[in-house]
Amino acid sequence: MHYAFRNSWDAVLSNTIFTNIKLVNRSQRTYTNARFGALAAYELGCSEDDLMGCDTLLSLSYAYNAQPFDNGCNGALGYGSAPPAMGIAWLSSPMSSHVRHLRPSPNVTPIDSAYHFELNGLDRNGAPILDPGRHYHLRVLW
């Protein structure tokens, strides 16, 4: 269920959408260690210069424009000198991984397997994502 508010006294609340998700298993099968994830296709005006990041303490994923002026591209209008930012905050559960999802190409793991790997903080082929300097497994990028 989605909740949104429109008011003149709180600009932040007026630009926020709350989503309450309830998963119900109606099958006879018992699932253990299930994961739930969200795919956010951040496209802020020209999507070619968008950057993303996360704050693990706030369980927040966010995107912003790399440039102070957002030109249009690929048929999308730009925001000009006031590019927006966008974020998703998990209010009732911690963020266990945050990775980027690349658009599928013909020479990669099938898309359903790629999603499973990414939900577990792995690259789309199931390999750990390693910090280039320290060589330890990263579950959270950016």
PyMOL commands that set and color helices and strands:
alter all, ss='L'
color gray80, all
select helices_A, chain A and resi 11-14+47-49+111-119
alter helices_A, ss='H'
color red, helices_A
select strands_A, chain A and resi 2-4+17-19+50-55+60-65+85-89+129-130+137-138
alter strands_A, ss='S'
color yellow, strands_A
deselect
rebuild
show_as cartoon
